[in-house]
Amino acid sequence: MLGLGFQELLIILIIIMVLFGASRLPELGKGMGSFLRNFKKATSEPEEIDVTPNKEAKDSSKTKDS
């Protein structure tokens, strides 16, 4: 796992707990989980279809109404 051993991961976890506090860790985990879920969803969905009318359609509708 990225060349990190158990000791390195433990040190990183201790530093995170000191910085954010134990009470905020569940909130951070929830936020990261929702971010990753939304990111994966956005990258796997097909691109949206452009439904804006082109210039020619606008010009022809003006001449029909007049």
C-alpha positions as CSV (number, residue, x, y, z in Angstrom):
1,M,0.0,0.0,0.0
2,L,2.1,2.9,-1.4
3,G,5.2,1.6,0.4
4,L,3.8,2.6,3.8
5,G,4.2,0.2,6.7
6,F,2.2,-0.3,9.8
7,Q,4.4,2.1,11.8
8,E,4.1,4.9,9.3
9,L,0.3,4.6,9.1
10,L,0.1,4.6,12.9
11,I,2.2,7.8,13.1
12,I,0.0,9.5,10.4
13,L,-3.2,8.4,12.3
14,I,-1.8,9.9,15.5
15,I,-1.0,13.2,13.8
16,I,-4.4,13.4,12.3
17,M,-6.1,12.7,15.7
18,V,-4.0,15.5,17.3
19,L,-4.8,18.0,14.5
20,F,-8.5,17.3,14.2
21,G,-9.5,15.7,17.4
22,A,-11.2,12.3,17.9
23,S,-14.7,13.8,17.8
24,R,-14.2,15.2,14.2
25,L,-12.8,12.1,12.7
26,P,-16.2,10.5,11.8
27,E,-17.2,13.8,10.1
28,L,-14.0,13.8,8.1
29,G,-14.5,10.2,7.1
30,K,-18.1,10.8,6.0
31,G,-17.1,13.8,4.0
32,M,-14.3,11.9,2.3
33,G,-16.6,9.0,1.5
34,S,-19.2,11.2,-0.1
35,F,-16.5,13.0,-2.1
36,L,-15.1,9.8,-3.5
37,R,-18.6,8.4,-4.2
38,N,-19.6,11.6,-6.1
39,F,-16.3,11.7,-7.9
40,K,-16.6,8.1,-9.1
41,K,-20.2,8.8,-10.2
42,A,-19.2,11.9,-12.1
43,T,-16.3,10.2,-13.9
44,S,-18.3,7.1,-14.9
45,E,-21.4,9.0,-16.2
46,P,-21.6,9.8,-19.9
47,E,-21.3,13.4,-20.8
48,E,-24.4,15.5,-20.9
49,I,-26.1,16.2,-24.2
50,D,-26.0,19.8,-25.3
51,V,-29.6,20.9,-25.9
52,T,-29.1,24.6,-26.6
53,P,-30.6,25.5,-29.9
54,N,-28.1,26.5,-32.6
55,K,-28.1,29.9,-34.3
56,E,-29.9,28.8,-37.4
57,A,-32.8,27.5,-35.4
58,K,-33.2,30.8,-33.6
59,D,-33.0,32.8,-36.9
60,S,-35.7,30.6,-38.6
61,S,-38.0,30.9,-35.6
62,K,-37.8,34.7,-35.8
63,T,-38.8,34.8,-39.5
64,K,-41.8,32.5,-38.8
65,D,-43.2,34.6,-36.0
66,S,-42.9,37.9,-38.0
